[in-house]
Amino acid sequence: GENVEQHPSTLSVQEGDSAVIKCTYSDSASNYFPWYKQELGKRPQLIIDIRSNVGEKKDQRIAVTLNKTAKHFSLHITETQPEDSAVYFCAASYGNQFYFGTGTSLTVIP
Amino acid sequence: DTAVSQTPKYLVTQMGNDKSIKCEQNLGHDTMYWYKQDSKKFLKIMFSYNNKELIINETVPNRFSPKSPDKAHLNLHINSLELGDSAVYFCASSPGDSNQPQHFGDGTRLSIL
């Protein structure tokens, strides 16, 4: 089965700096990679996703990159703000099966 | 309208009791899921149903029994609750096709006394 590893488990950055979260996956059949943000006490919410036929995708301050050969994908947040503080989950998917990373707790220090 | 709705939002009960959590989605999705999120924040898949049929049953004690009366509903019944069952349980749904995200409910916080 698929195995998704996510690093780091915790990340603290100063407001305005960039944050990078990295994930690796094991199953080459995975072809869809969503990222979720979970604020304290809330549900996970999709913030960006990337499909296997694309190497990079950007949405304002958030970008995701995918390297299918190396089986890794990353989330990049630029110009971080205190409201970016949350737990972030990567996932790898094929069909209707989703495999989540273990989460990264991001703290943005004002 | 809430896309994926779970009830109740909070559930506090005694060890040994039996309880149910309900989930409904109005997105027309074919696949529904139950996840358990413990204090370490891991999102652990428990069950997945596609069009009312079980497709994933991870190593979950048989005290947990999902029931899907139709593809818009996936309820979770838990018998003989134990202290270790305390967690937040999330329901989610997805279209079932490749390359489409899951949508999560707001979660049910289960506390066992």
Interface residues (C-beta under 8 A of the other chain):
Chain A: N31 Y32 P34 Y36 Q38 K42 R43 P44 Q45 L46 D49 R51 V87 F89 S93 Y94 G95 N96 Q97 F98 Y99 F100 T102 G103 S105
Chain B: D30 T31 Y33 K41 F42 L43 I45 S48 N50 I55 I56 F90 S94 G96 D97 S98 N99 Q100 P101 Q102 H103 F104 G105 D106 G107
